[in-house]
Amino acid sequence: MVKAVYRDNSFHLIDPVNLKEGDEVELRILPEPEIKKLKGAFRIRETQTIEEIIESDIFE
């Protein structure tokens, strides 16, 4: 997976890719998962820990 930031009507890659100039690619646009937006909100830094809490029986 390659991550990019959309800015000024263009996608700007976060990491370099191994492509030649002019290579065509197909993009699948996915918004940032909601779980990642919660990271740090509860003084829990690990996304995995937040996921485990949300998926537990506590929130049913």
C-alpha positions as a Markdown table, in Angstrom:
| # | Residue | x | y | z |
|---|---|---|---|---|
| 1 | Met | 0.0 | 0.0 | 0.0 |
| 2 | Val | 1.2 | 3.5 | -0.8 |
| 3 | Lys | 0.0 | 6.5 | 1.3 |
| 4 | Ala | -0.5 | 10.0 | -0.1 |
| 5 | Val | -1.8 | 13.3 | 0.9 |
| 6 | Tyr | -4.4 | 15.1 | -1.3 |
| 7 | Arg | -3.4 | 18.8 | -1.6 |
| 8 | Asp | -3.7 | 21.4 | -4.3 |
| 9 | Asn | -5.8 | 19.1 | -6.5 |
| 10 | Ser | -3.0 | 16.5 | -6.6 |
| 11 | Phe | -1.9 | 13.4 | -4.7 |
| 12 | His | 1.4 | 13.8 | -3.0 |
| 13 | Leu | 3.1 | 10.5 | -2.1 |
| 14 | Ile | 4.4 | 10.2 | 1.4 |
| 15 | Asp | 7.0 | 7.5 | 0.6 |
| 16 | Pro | 8.9 | 7.0 | -2.7 |
| 17 | Val | 7.7 | 4.4 | -5.2 |
| 18 | Asn | 9.5 | 2.2 | -7.7 |
| 19 | Leu | 7.9 | 3.6 | -10.9 |
| 20 | Lys | 9.3 | 5.0 | -14.1 |
| 21 | Glu | 8.1 | 8.4 | -15.4 |
| 22 | Gly | 4.9 | 7.9 | -17.4 |
| 23 | Asp | 3.9 | 4.6 | -15.7 |
| 24 | Glu | 0.2 | 4.3 | -15.3 |
| 25 | Val | -1.3 | 3.3 | -12.0 |
| 26 | Glu | -4.8 | 2.7 | -10.7 |
| 27 | Leu | -5.8 | 4.3 | -7.4 |
| 28 | Arg | -8.3 | 3.2 | -4.8 |
| 29 | Ile | -9.2 | 6.1 | -2.6 |
| 30 | Leu | -9.9 | 5.2 | 1.1 |
| 31 | Pro | -10.4 | 7.7 | 3.8 |
| 32 | Glu | -8.4 | 7.5 | 7.0 |
| 33 | Pro | -9.9 | 4.8 | 9.2 |
| 34 | Glu | -12.0 | 6.3 | 12.1 |
| 35 | Ile | -10.0 | 4.3 | 14.6 |
| 36 | Lys | -6.8 | 6.2 | 13.7 |
| 37 | Lys | -8.6 | 9.5 | 14.4 |
| 38 | Leu | -9.0 | 8.3 | 18.0 |
| 39 | Lys | -5.3 | 7.6 | 18.5 |
| 40 | Gly | -4.1 | 9.8 | 21.5 |
| 41 | Ala | -7.6 | 10.8 | 22.5 |
| 42 | Phe | -7.6 | 8.6 | 25.6 |
| 43 | Arg | -3.9 | 8.8 | 26.3 |
| 44 | Ile | -3.5 | 5.4 | 24.7 |
| 45 | Arg | -0.9 | 5.6 | 22.0 |
| 46 | Glu | -1.2 | 2.1 | 20.4 |
| 47 | Thr | -3.9 | 1.8 | 17.8 |
| 48 | Gln | -4.1 | -2.0 | 18.4 |
| 49 | Thr | -5.1 | -1.3 | 22.1 |
| 50 | Ile | -7.8 | 1.1 | 21.1 |
| 51 | Glu | -9.2 | -1.5 | 18.6 |
| 52 | Glu | -9.2 | -4.1 | 21.3 |
| 53 | Ile | -11.1 | -1.8 | 23.7 |
| 54 | Ile | -13.7 | -0.9 | 21.1 |
| 55 | Glu | -14.3 | -4.5 | 20.0 |
| 56 | Ser | -14.6 | -5.7 | 23.6 |
| 57 | Asp | -18.0 | -6.5 | 25.2 |
| 58 | Ile | -17.8 | -3.3 | 27.2 |
| 59 | Phe | -19.3 | -1.3 | 24.3 |
| 60 | Glu | -22.1 | -3.7 | 23.4 |
